[in-house]
Amino acid sequence: MLREEAKAKEADLRKAEAELDALFSTSGEAPPSALQSAASDDARSLYETVFALINSTPGAQFAAEELLAKIPGANNINSIRSALARLTSQNRIARAGRGKYRSLAEGVPTTEEKDPERAL
């Protein structure tokens, strides 16, 4: 029952966001960038915010400390690291090197793909 309510609320939210995007595009103002939107969305979980920030700039590499600085209200580096580990284990982002993560949208091989011994 709660999942159904959550899905309905998410659908309502997407519809409202689409309407707002349409208003911005007709008023001449640009909608906020994905990075601004990801960092300022209070309703989004830390996990989702980290994922959105990393995907907002394909090709860029991020350390946990950088992400912590970009997320307003975030103050626990271990929570950021946990989200990064979870996203990596679910193959939603890639580990680009020791302590660095990147979007999978880019398609560049990770350190592990280039040289598995070096990634350790």
RAJOMO-V611750 format. One record per backbone hydrogen bond with DSSP energy under -1.0 kcal/mol. CO is the residue of the C=O (numbers start at 1). NH is the residue of the N-H. If there is no record, write none. Layout:
co=CO nh=NH
co=CO nh=NH
This chain:
co=1 nh=5
co=2 nh=6
co=3 nh=7
co=4 nh=8
co=5 nh=9
co=6 nh=10
co=7 nh=11
co=8 nh=12
co=9 nh=13
co=10 nh=14
co=11 nh=15
co=12 nh=16
co=13 nh=17
co=14 nh=18
co=15 nh=19
co=16 nh=20
co=17 nh=21
co=18 nh=22
co=19 nh=23
co=20 nh=24
co=21 nh=25
co=22 nh=26
co=23 nh=27
co=33 nh=37
co=34 nh=38
co=35 nh=39
co=36 nh=40
co=40 nh=42
co=45 nh=49
co=46 nh=50
co=47 nh=51
co=48 nh=52
co=49 nh=53
co=50 nh=54
co=51 nh=55
co=52 nh=56
co=57 nh=60
co=62 nh=101
co=63 nh=67
co=64 nh=68
co=65 nh=69
co=66 nh=70
co=67 nh=71
co=71 nh=74
co=76 nh=80
co=77 nh=81
co=78 nh=82
co=79 nh=83
co=80 nh=84
co=81 nh=85
co=82 nh=86
co=83 nh=87
co=84 nh=88
co=85 nh=89
co=86 nh=90
co=87 nh=92
co=88 nh=91
co=94 nh=102
co=97 nh=100
co=100 nh=96
co=100 nh=97
co=101 nh=62
co=102 nh=94
co=110 nh=114
co=111 nh=115
co=115 nh=119
